[in-house]
């Protein structure tokens, strides 16, 4: 019986040990622990997939850990980016906070001049950055250019991808090939018959395609014989070539049953080989054996995909395969076939504690595509497969078969095996963000040549007026922990040397780095294929492009006002502007805004209270969209010193002298999100000179605006409501159990008035 040996390097930074807790406890019965290379996983959903250019993208999701029997996240902060597929660039980045169970939600408003086309939402945490950014989950959406719907047509442009398991067709031993039948627009063709025939004309097997267009064939190919898949329907007759057999090829295969892992090297097994296995429950371990096949027992029964790696002695990867274990999961959600509009549903399975289950649910019209977020992203994040993901099979009897076929052709990509074996826990250079920090270097001179040796640094939060401080080391470096704060919060930083003297030198704030945008997946559904090739034979000559290991730098701290004269002349007014145009009151200044107008209105429809008469009052409207009536249709909310005001309660602000005002700014809808959800046209932000005690005199410190949170986490919700609009829907539910198991289910329901 083969033995499992675990990597011998278990020296870990003490900070990582405490952050990841029991991740590195020694398991009974093993001399040393496998390196589990644990990370986190983001499951993200959107309210739809096709958006108009003026739509708001509503996202909701859950952050979990990827470790044995544990799903609560280590991080409290995550990042969501909107990536333009046409330029491979991040156009919007949001920093979000999740609750202790990992739940989060946010709204993203694309720029008005955003290009029409394909976009991706990418999400990740700081801890996830220790691994390949290509493994960050991506969610495809369109803006201003909806996906071409499936016309259901079968014509001469029908296409078939044919892939042997392990990318080699080895003769004279049982083999499996996967065929995926799609239309010219990339949509799967279900319930179609494919026939496997030999070059001698023998019919070997018939298979009907699944809802995702998959058909799985099992046969024993013969040496020097060719094979084809025949298709005939709607007057279309096609033959799709199966890859040729390779007598010199080999591959690793396996099966998993509970904690029993069976492996076998098929074909011409290489000498001087090594075999490794990896799954999130057991980590990375080496199977020590000289046999080409065998069975070994893992410490824990895997709850997710298990990958087998075959390498040479120098850890060069020769072959790999991924197995899908059977996992018991209580997904017994009972939903009636017909629901009333706005009916409240309890989606927690019977006998399951609410605290032990994280649930994402949504009603999707049957005319729109849906995707199983949990099962899809658990696989698609760590693996890359040349086959299209079987999204339409996830709630059918073919689900596990299609999913296993997709994984069988997949390539593990979270980390490089050779680097992982050599590096062990040294791979962790990014820690989970459980708090928010500001870091940098303090210099005691204006030329930034002499770091301040020792002393302290004080950080003053201009919004809540809280003061925090930290020590400065002998190299001038500091990291100050601050409370969670929203984007746009101003901080005042002041260095104090070891003698208690305020330092007027330079404070350099660290830049923030963000992961580079790697190779985006190809969008196939709704996209016209080139008609010159009807078959893709997937073999060993796959896509081997390698991306450079680079990061993208972005300035973390804004330390001075924006200097775009066009922007400020139109949207931003300060003391210089007040003096230049003789604006004596806030009302005078507001009338200088280019994209807003001030109106005096009266509520004619409301009855006077207590015998008093209705009085006119001022409102501010946006002029960016047509609005000819003095109504609240384009009214801009007013925010004073970060507080959203009722328009009738803040009439005094219009008469306030501008000498008491620091600035007036017309916020864009995206900027206004941090103050109010009623931000269709933006908001007016007024900063006065009267907010709280003044910080230490700014002559010696630094004012800065670190990147803060876009939105705060939602409460853990147990229920969901049916749509208000009657019709036929799919209720898609993604569940993550307390021990990290995932399951996606779908139910067809009719919503009645």
Residue, then its C-alpha position, 0 to 999 in steps of 0.5 A: x500500500x502506498x504511503x502519503x508523505x507531507x512536505x517537510x517545511x513547516x516553518x511559518x511566520x508566527x503572525x500567519x499561525x495566529x491568523x489562520x488558527x488551526x490550519x497548521x495543527x498536526x493531525x493524529x497519525x501523521x508525523x507532519x502536516x500537509x501544506x493546505x495552501x488555504x485561501x478564500x473564495x468569493x461567490x458573487x451574483x448579479x441581479x441580471x446579466x445584460x445591462x443598459x448603459x444607464x443601469x445600476x449593477x446590483x451585486x450580492x455575494x458571500x466570502x468563505x474560507x477554503x479549508x477543512x470543515x470551516x467556511x467563515x472567512x478570515x478577511x472582512x474586506x474584499x475588492x470587486x472590480x469591473x473589467x472592460x473586456x475590450x481593453x483588459x483594464x479595470x474601469x471601476x474598483x470597489x472596496x467592500x466590507x463583509x459581515x462576520x459570516x462573509x455576506x456582502x452587497x453593493x451597487x456599481x454605477x458604470x460611467x456614463x461614457x462607458x463603452x458598450x460590450x462585454x465586461x467582467x466582474x472580478x472579486x478577491x481578497x488580500x489573502x487570495x493574492x498569495x495565489x495566481x490572480x487567474x484563479x479569481x472568480x469572474x462574472x460575465x455581464x454585458x453593458x449596452x450590448x445584450x447577448x444575442x438570444x438563442x434562436x434554437x436553429x441547427x444549421x451547417x455551422x453547428x460545432x462540436x468540441x471533442x476531448x479525450x480524458x487527459x487530452x490523450x487517446x491511448x490505444x488498447x485500454x478503456x478510454x473516455x471522450x467528451x463531446x460538446x455540441x453547440x450552435x454557431x452562436x455558442x449555445x448548447x444543443x440538447x437532446x441531440x444524438x451523436x454516434x461514435x463510429x470507427x474508420x472501419x464503419x463500425x458503430x461503437x456507441x450512441x449518446x444523447x446530449x445533455x442540457x449543456x450539450x455534453x455527451x460522454x463516450x466510453x470505449x477501447x480505441x484500437x491502435x492505428x484506427x481513427x474515429x468520428x462522431x456522426x450527427x444528423x438532424x434537421x437535414x444537417x449531416x456532419x462528421x466530427x473528427x476524434x483525436x488520433x490515438x497516441x501509442x507513446x502517451x500516458x496519463x494519470x487517472x483516479x477515483x475517489x470514494x470517501x477518504x479512499x483515493x485510487x490512482x493509476x498511470x495509464x499508458x507508458x508510465x515514465x520512470x523517475x516519477x512523483x505523484x501528488x494529490x491536493x484538495x482543500x481538506x487534506x492539502x498538498x501531499x505526496x504519494x510515495x510508491x513505485x507502483x503504477x496504480x494503488x489505493x491510499x487513504x486520506x486523512x479527511x474525506x474530501x468535500x471538493x475537487x481532488x487533483x492528482x499530479x504526475x511529475x518527473x523528479x524535477x517536479x516538471x508536470x507531466x499529467x494531471x486529472x481532477x476528481x469530483x467526490x460525492x458529498x452529502x448535502x442537505x439541500x432539501x428546499x421545499x418550494x411550491x410550484x406556484x407562488x403569489x407575488x411578493x410571497x415570503x419564502x424560507x429557504x433554509x433546508x429543514x433541520x439546518x441551523x441558520x447560522x450554519x448555512x449561507x444562502x444566495x438566492x434569486x428569481x430569474x425569468x425563464x427567458x434569461x440565462x442563469x448560472x450556478x454560482x456556488x458550483x461554478x465558481x468553486x470549480x472555475x476559480x481553481x481550474x481552467x478547462x477548454x470545454x464550456x462549463x455545463x451551466x445548464x446541467x447543474x440541477x439535472x441528473x446529468x449534473x455530476x457527469x458533465x461536471x466531472x467531464x469538465x474537470x477531467x479536461x481542466x488544468x489546476x491553476x491556483x498555484x504552480x506545483x513545483x513552486x508550492x512544493x519548494x516554498x511551502x508556507x513561504x507563499x503567504x506574503x499577503x495577510x487577511x484584511x481584518x482591520x484597515x490600516x494606513x502605512x508609510x514612512x515618516x521623515x524628519x526633513x523636508x527633502x525626505x532623506x532622513x527617516x525619523x528614528x522612533x517616535x509616534x505617528x498620530x492619525x486623526x479621522x476628520x469624519x468621526x474625530x477619532x484619534x489613533x496612534x502607533x509607534x514608528x520604528x528606527x527606519x521611520x516606518x509605521x502602520x496605524x490601525x484605524x476603524x472601518x471608514x467609508x471612501x472619501x474620509x479625510x485623515x490628518x497624519x502627524x509625526x511626533x519624534x521621541x522627544x515629543x516634538x511635532x515633526x514638519x518633515x515629509x510623510x510618504x504613504x505607501x502605494x497600493x498594488x492591485x493584481x494585474x488583469x490576466x487572460x480573460x475567458x473567451x465569451x462564446x455564448x451569443x457570439x458568432x463562430x468562424x465557420x471554417x472549422x466545425x470541430x475542435x479536437x482538444x489534445x496535448x497541444x492546448x493553449x500554453x500562454x504564460x502570463x508574467x507575474x506582475x502587479x498594477x500599482x495605483x496611488x493609495x492616498x490622495x494628498x491634494x485636491x484634484x487639479x482638473x480645471x474643467x471638473x472644478x469649474x463645473x462641479x467644485x466650488x471653494x473659497x477662491x471661487x466664492x471670492x472671485x464671483x462674490x458669492x456671499x451665501x450658499x444660495x449664491x454659490x449654488x447658482x454658479x454650479x454648471x450642472x445644477x439649478x436652484x428652484x423655489x417650490x411649494x407643496x400645493x397638495x399638502x394640507x397645512x399643519x396646525x393652522x399654519x400656511x405652506x411656505x415655499x422652500x428651495x430645492x436643487x435639481x440636476x440639469x444633466x437630464x431633461x426636467x421641465x417641471x419644478x418637481x423632485x424628479x431630478x432633485x439632488x439630496x443635500x449632504x452637510x458635513x457627511x450627514x444627509x439632510x431633509x431638504x425642508x430641515x436644512x433651508x438655513x443652509x441656503x442663507x449661510x455665509x460662504x465665509x463659514x463654508x469650506x467647499x461645495x461639490x456636486x457629486x456624481x451618482x457613484x460618489x453619492x453612494x456613500x451618503x444616500x441610496x437616492x442618488x440617481x442624479x448625484x448629490x450636493x456635498x457642503x463642507x462647513x468650517x464648523x465640524x468638530x474640534x480642529x486637528x493639530x495645526x496642519x502646517x506640520x502634518x499631512x492631509x490624506x484620503x485613503x481608499x475606503x469602503x464603498x458599502x457596508x455589509x448586509x444583515x444575515x437574511x433568512x427569507x426571500x420574496x417572490x417577484x412582484x411581476x407575475x410570470x414564469x421564473x427559475x428560483x436559483x439557490x446557492x448554498x454554502x454549509x458551515x463545513x464548506x460544502x457547496x450546492x446549487x439547486x434550481x426550481x421552476x416556479x410560476x408567480x401569480x398575481 
